[in-house]
Amino acid sequence: MRASPGLVLRETVADVTIQIPGAPNALAGKMLEQAGFDAVYLSGAAFSASVLGLPDVGLFTLTELAQQTAYLTRSVDIPVIVDADTGFGDALNVERTVIELEAAGAAAIQLEDQQLPKRCGHLSGKTLVTPAEMSAKVRAAVKARRDPDLVILARTDARGVEGLDEAIDRAKRYLDAGADWIFPEALASREEFETFAKEVSAPLIANMTEFGQSPLLSLNELADLGYAAVLYPVSLLRVAMRAMEEAIVAIRRDGHQESILPKMQTRQELYDLLGYEDYEDRDRSYFTGNS
C-alpha cells in the first residue's frame, strides 16, 4: 500500500532539511518534481495572483483552492503543502477546509493566525486573532483530518505585529493545541531565526520569500539552525512574470518573436514534460485492443 502524502512528507524531513519551491501551476509542479525537489508548495499569494489576478487579501474561495490543489496533486507524486490562509472562517469552517483539502490530496495544510481581511505576511497593517481562537482552529483541523499523518502547519504572523516573544509564545500554544509543524512568518534577522528555533521544539518552516522582511538565508544556514524545510513560495512566479514582461516588450517592439526564441521552452521540451507521447501510445492501444 502506498504511503499517504503526509507520511511521505514527515519521513522526508526526519533527517534532512528540504527545499520547497512554490508551484504557481501544475506544469511548474511537474518541472519541480523532474528537477528532484522533495515537495512543492501551493502559495495562496501565488495562486491568487497567477490564476485569479487578485491580491493576497483572502479573496479566493475554498472551492477554488481545493480545485487548484487537486490539479497540482494529480500532476506530481511528491507531497504538496497547501496554504489555506485563515481557514475560510472560524473553527467549524476550518473543519471543512481540512476535509476538502485532504480529499484533494494535500500532504500538509497551513493555517495562519491573521484576522480577515488578511494581508501578505511581509506587509504592515496585519491584525491577529487571539491565541485562543487560533488554538481552536488548530484543534478543529486536527479533529477533522482522516489521516493522522496529514501535517497541520500553524503559521504565526505575530512577529510583525506583537514581536518575537509573542510569536514564540503563540507557536508553543499552537503546538499544545495539536499543530504538527510551525511556520514563523516575517522573522527579521538570522538571530531571530536562531532564537525561534532554540525556543520552539517542532519541525519548523523558514520562509525565504523575496523582497520581504526576512533575510535570504541559505539552505545550509537554515539546516544548521534546525529548520525542517525552506520555502520559496513565489520565486518561480516572479521569474516567470519578468520573462513574460520582457517577451511582451519584444513582440510589441519588433513585430515578431525571433529575438526571444532562445529563451523559450521548445515544443518538444513541453511535450516531454507533459508525457505527450505516452498519451498518444495509450490512445492507439485502446483502438488496437493491445491495452
N, C-alpha and C positions, 0 to 999 in steps of 0.2 A: 504493500500500500504506500502510495506517495505521501511524503511528509507534508503537513499543512504549510502554507506560506509563512505563517507566524513562527512556526518551529524552525523552519529553514533560516529565517532572519535571526532568531535568537542564537542558533548554533553558529551562524556565520560570525557574529561579533563576540563569541565566547573567548576567543584567543587572539583576535586581531582587530585593529581599528580600520573601518572600511570607509570608502568614499561613496557618497550617494548623490549623483547629479540629478537635477530636476529634468523630467522629460515633458516638454510642452505639448507633445502629442505621441500617439502610438508609434509612429515611424521613428521618432527620436528615441523612444524606448528600445526599439529593435537595434538601433545603432549603438546604444549604450551597452546592451547585452552582448552584442557582437564584439565590442571593444574589451569585454572582460570585467565590467563592473558587477558587483555582487548584489546590488539593489538599485531601484530607481525611486524618485520622489515625485509625487503629484502635488505641485505647489498651488495653493489657492490663488496666489498673486499671478502666477504664470497662466493658469487656466482662465482666470477671469479676463486677463488682458488678451491672450492669444486667441482664445476660442470665442469669447463674447464681446471683446473690445470694451471692457468695463474696468474701472479702477478696483483696487483691492479694498473694498469697503463693505464686504458681506452682501453682495447683490445677487450672486448665483444661488440656485436652489439645491436642495438635497437631491432631487431627481436628476438635475443636470450633472451634479458631481458624481453620483452613482453611475450614470451612463458613461462619463469620461473615465471613471475608474475601471469599468468593465472593458472599455476599448483598450486600455493600457494593459490590464492584467491578462487579457486574452492574446495580446501580441507578444508577450515575453514570458519566460519561465522563471525569471528571478523575482524576488519579493518586491512589492510596491508599498511604499509608505504614503498614506493619503492625508493631506492637510484638510481637516474638516472644520477649520476655523473655530467658532464658538459652539459648534454642535447644533446649530439651527434652532436654538431656543433653550428652554430650561431642561431639567433632568429627564423628564419624560420624552422631550424631543431628542435628547442625546440617545436614549434607548433606541429609538427608531433609526437614528443616524448610524449607529453601530450595526444594527441588523441589516440595513441596506448596503452599507459599505463592505461588511464582511461577506454578504452574499455576492457582491460584485468582485470578490477575490482579494481584498486588501489584506496585507500581512500585518500592517500597523495602522492605527487611526490616531491622528494627532488632534488634540483639543486644547484650546487656549483660554486664558482667564480674562480676556477683554470683555467689555460691555459692547453691545451694539449701539450705534454703528461703529464697527471695528475699524482700525486703521492699520496700515503697514507697520510691522513691528519696529521699524527703524525710524519712524516719524514721531514727532511730538504730538500732543493732544489726545493721547490714549487715556481711556478710563478703564478701571478694572472692576470685575465683580468681587464680592467678598471672598475670602478664603473658604468660608463655609459653603457658599454657593458653588464654587468650583469643585470643592471636595464632593459635593452631592452629585455633580455631573460625572466625576470620575467613578463614584460608586455605581451610578446608573450604567455607565459604559461597561464596567466590569461585569455587572449583573446581566447585561444584555448579550454579551458575546456567547456564542455557542462553543467555539474552540477556545479552550483555556490558554492556548499558546498565542492567540491573537494579541499583539502588543498594543497596550493602551499607553499612548505617549502624551504626557501632560506638559504643555508649554506654559511658562510663566513670562509675562511681559512686565513684571514688577520692577525690574532693574531701571527701566526708563521712566518710571512713574514714582516709585517709592524708595528706590535704592537697592544696593546689592544685598544688604542684610535681609530685607523683606523678601527678595527673590529667593534667597536660601531658605528662609522660614516657610514660604509658601511651597517650595519644592518638597520639603520634608512632610508638610501636611498632605500634599497630594499623594506622596508615597504611602503615607499612613492610610489614605482612603482607597488604595489599591492600584495606583498607577504603576506600570512596569518600568518605564523609562521617563527621563526628564529632559526637557528642551528649554534651556535658559536663553531667552531672546535678548539680543542687543547688549551683550556684555561689552564693556568699553575698553578693555586692555587685556594684555596677556596675563597680567597679575590677577585680574578678575576671573578669567577662565581657570587659573590655577586655584584660587581661593574657593571658587564654587565646587570644583572637583574634589577638593580636600574635605569640604563640609557636607557634600551630598553623596551618599553611598547608593549609587544606582547606575545603570547604563545611561550615559549622557550623550546628547546630540549637540554638536557645535555647528552653528550656522555661519558659514563663510560667504554670505551674500555680499555682493559688491556695492560700493557707494553708500554704505550704511554706517552704523555706529561702531561696529566691531572691527578690530584689525584683522587683516587677512593672514592668518597663521597657516603654517604648512601642515600637511598630514603628519609628518614626523613629530612636530612640536605638540600637536594635539594628542597624538598617541602617547607621548611621554607624559603628558598631563593627566592621562587616564580616560580620555573620551572614547566612547564606543564607535561613534560614526561622525562623519563630517559631511554636512550638506552644502551643495552648490545649487540652490533652488531655481535661480533664474538665469544662470550663466549661459546656457545654450540659447535661450530665447533672446537674450541681449545681443549675442553674437549674430544670430540669425536675422534679427531686425536690422542691425547695422549693415549686414550683407545685402539685405533686400533694399535698404535705402540707397546703397551705392549702385545696385543694379537698376533701380528706377531712374536714378540720375543719368546713368549711362545710356539707357534706352531712349529716354526723353531727349538727351543731348545729341546722340549720334544717329538716331533713327533706325538703329539695328542693335543687335546684341553681341556682335563679334568680339568686342573688347573684353567681355565678361565670360566668354566660353571657358577659359581656363579655370575659372572659379566655380564652375558648375559641377555637380554630380552628374555623371553621364546617364543616359537611358539604361545602359546595361548594368551600371552600378546600382541604380534604383531597382531594376528587375531582380538583381541578385539579392538585394536586401529584403525584398518582398517575397522571395521564393517563387517568382513568376513561373519558371519552368515546371516546378512541382505541381502548380495548379493546372497547367496545360496537360501534364502527364496524367494526372488523376482524371481530368475531363475526358481524355481519349480512352482511358481504361474503362470508364463507365459505358461507353458506346461499343467497345470491342468485347466487353464481358470478361476482361482479364484483371478485374479488380480483386 
